[in-house]
Amino acid sequence: MTFRAFQPGDASGILAIYAPVVLLSSATFETVVPDLPSFSERLANIAGRFPFITAIDAQGAVVGYAYAATHRERIAYQWAVETSVYVAQPGQGLGRALYDRLLQQLTERGFLWAYGVITLPNDASVSLHKSCGYEGFTTYEHAGQKFGQWCDVFWMRKSLGIAHPGLPSPRFGPADELLLGDT
């Protein structure tokens, strides 16, 4: 398994993982699978500002990905990010390996909080986030509706550093290839 920074050519492999999540689960509140050009643009915009890591198997296929994104738009929130991870075959430790790399980069860049936002029920995602050091802190009841069902959203967070007066802004930009490594 190779881990690398997102490359534009990864978008179709990422969409192949994401499309069934959109169509078959409430893990995302997106209800229509995005077309490849707009999805590619969305991913490139995220990868230009934040670490975005893809896992590539021995045959060169994308088998998972993890990224950070803007938590809130106002500048006062710049030290907080929302994190996401998706894998083609859950339960094999790939989500954890991706998150370990992502969280390391976020910490080294000076971000202070990583938030995981999980539609319930999703025991696997809650367990993954707990294993990575996230702690649950609130549930938004009936936060959204998908497939005609109201869904609760569970918020988890992980502290990445300590806030103090004069803390410099975090470093934005693409993933650092040197920190990714292989397994």
ZAVEXVO-685558 format. One record per atom (N, C-alpha, C, O): x, z, y. Coordinates in steps of 0.1 Angstrom, whole numbers, plus 5000, padded with zeros to 4 digits. Each point is the difference from the previous one (the first is absolute). Last residue first. Layout:
XZY...
***
This chain:
503150355012499850104989500349934987500050074989501749865066499349954988499750114991500650115002500249875055500650024987499149944989498849965003501050165050499049974990500550024985499350074993502949975053499450124995499149984988499450094995502849565031501150084994499450134993500650054991496749645036500349954986501050094993499950024988496550105050501449994999500349974986499850084991495649785037500650094990501549985000500549895002497149975044499949984986500750104991500850085005497750095043500649884995499949994985499450094994500750345046499149904994500849884995501149985005499950575007500649865000499049914992499750024988499050445041500449954987500549865001499749935010500750405032499049924993500549964987501349984998500650485021500049855004498949934992499650044989500250485028500349924988500049855003499049955006500250455023501049905002500349924988501049935000496850534990500049945013501149905001501250024995497050064956500650085010500049935014500049885000498450104942499749965015500850105009500050124997501249734951499650115008499849955015501049945005498549784945501050055009499450125008498850044998498849714969501349934999501150065008501149964999493750174977501050035011501349934997500550024989494549844993501350054996500850015012500149915009494350054976501149985009501350064994500050104992494449724998501150084996501249975010500049895006494250044988501249995008501150094995499850124997495449634984500850125000501349975007500749904997494049915002501449965001500850135002499750085009495249744969500850095007501449965001500549924991494949775003501250054994500650105010500049995012495049744973500850075011501250064993499950064990497549494992500350154998500750055012501049945005498049594986498750075002500150154998499050075000504849634999499249984988498750085001499450044990503550145045500449884993499250004987499750104994500950195057499149964989500649874993500449915007501550565023499849864999499149964988499950084991501050385023500849935010499749855000500249935011498250514966499249885003500649925011499449955009503150484991498849974991499349885005499849985012505350194993499049955008498849964991500249904992503950475002499249904994499049955010499250085006506050194995498649995004499349894992500749914995503850264996499750085011498549985005499550095007504749844950498749975005499650095012500450125000504749734985499050104999498749965006499949945011505049824968498950015009499150114997499950054989504149814986500150115010498950005010500150075010500649654949501049965011500050105011500749975010496350084954501350004994501149965010501250034997494349965016500450144998501450004994500950085005497149505000500350065013500550144999501050045006497449764955501249935004500550065014501150045001494750104982501250064992501349945004501050075001495049765018500250135005501250064993500950075006497849514980500650005013500350145005501050025006496749944953501349954999500850005013501150035001494250094997501050104995501449964999500950075003494749795023501249924996501050104996501050025007493449935012501050074992501249904997499849884998499550125046499750084988498849944992499149945006505049885030498650004997499750074987500749974990503550105044499649964987498550014999499450105002505349905031498650005002499349944987500249884997504850355023499349924989498550025002499550115001505149965033498650034996499649904989500249885001504550345024499549894992498650044995499850104994503850085047498850024991499749874994500049895006503850155023499850144997498950024990500050104992504149515022498650025000499750154995500850054992503649725012499550095010498550025000499550065010503749674961499749935013499450105010499749965012501350174943501349965006499749945014500950005008495450104965500750125004501249975008500350065010497449584971499250065011500750135005500150025012501749774949500249925012499350065013500550005011498850214947501450015004500349935013500650055009495249884970500150135007501450045005500250055010499149554964499349995013500250135008500350005011501349994944500849925009499449995014500750015010496850224957501350075002500949925010500650065009495449744976499850105010501350085003500250035012499849654953499849945013499950105011500649985011499650184946501349945003499949935014500950015008495150174973500950105005501449955004500550045010496449664971499550055013500950115006500350005012500549834944500549915011499550055013500749995010498450214945501050055009500449915011500950055009495649884957501349984995501250055009501149984997493850005010500450094990501349984993500350064990496949525033500250155004500450084987499949954989500649525026499750084988500250155003501250054999499349645036499249924991499650084988498849984995501950255054500849954988499149924991498850034999501650225055499249934990500949944989501149955003498750415044500849944989499049944990498950064998501750165057499249944989500949954989501249965003498650375047500749944989499049954990498950054998501550095058499150004988500749924989500549895003501750405040499749874994499050034989499850114994502750145053499150014988499749864995499849915008502650195033500850074990499250014986500650044990497649785053501049914994500850064988500649934993495550215038499950014986501249924993500049994988499350025060500250144996500050014985500550104995498449485026501450034999500350144995501050034994494549704993500550075012501550054997500350054989496849744976500749915010500750075012501049955004498450234944499149995011500849925011501350015000500649994957498950104998498949995010498849994997504749624984499650085012498950094996499049964994503949894965499349935011499750105011500150124998503049794952499550095011499449915011500449895002500450014942500349985014499550115009499150084995501749694950499750115008500449985015501049935002498149804945500550015014499650135006499050064997501449624952499650115008500549995014501049935003499849744964499250094992499550125007499350094994502849375012499750125007499150084991498949964996504649684984498750025004499850135008500750104996503349704979499849975015498650025005499849965012502150144944499749865001499849965014499649895003501450564985501249924996499649855001500949925000496450405033500450014986501149904996500449925009498350345039500049874994500550024985501050064998496850225048500650014987499949874993498949944999501150205056499349944989500950024987501250015001497950215053500949994988499249934989498850044997501550095058499049944991500949954988500849915001499750395049500549974987498949954991498950065000500449855052500150124991500749954986500049894997499149815041500050125007500450124991500550105004499049444981500849995012500250135007501050025008496149924954501450014996500949985012501250044999494149925008500350144996501550014997500750095004497849495007499950085011500350154997500750075007499049614958501249985008500050085013501150055004495149964968501150064993501349995009500850095001495349685014499850155001501250074994500650105006499349444990500350045014499850155001500950065007497949754952501549995002500450045014501050075002494449914988500650114993501550005002500650105002497049545014499750125008500750124994500550095007499849504968500749995013499850135009500950055006496949934950501450015000500749995014500850085003494150104993500749884996501550025002500550085007496350344981500549925011500649874995500549994988495550304989501449974998500449915012499549895002496650465003500249864998501549984998500850045008497650395002498949954990500249854997499349964990503550535027499949855002499149954990500150044988501350415012498749975006499949855004498949965005504150284954500149955014498649975005499149974991501250234968501350055005500349945014500850065007495349874962499850055013501450065006499950075010499249514952500150155002499750035015499949925009500149634972499650084989500050155002499650084992501849545039498849964993499450104990498850004998505350085027499049975010498749974992498950055004504950004970499650135006498949985010499150085001502749544979499150074991499750145005498950054998504149695029498749944999499150074990498850035003506050085004499050065009498649954998499050075001504849764975499850144996498950065008499250074995502149495015499550004986499850144995499150034992502849905051498649975000499450004986498850044998505850005006499450135005498549985000499250094996503449534993500050104990499450135003499350074992501049605041499149964990500050094988498950034994504250055042498650025004499049964989499050074998506049905005499450104992498550015002499350064991503849665034499649944988499350104990499549964990502550185053498749935001499549934987498849994998504050464999500349875004498849925001499050024992502550545005499149895000500649875005500750005010502750354970499149995012499149884998500349904994501450314961500549945012499150015011498850034998502550124947499350045012500649935012501250005001498749924942500750005012499050035011498949975000501650094943499250005012500950005012500950085001
***
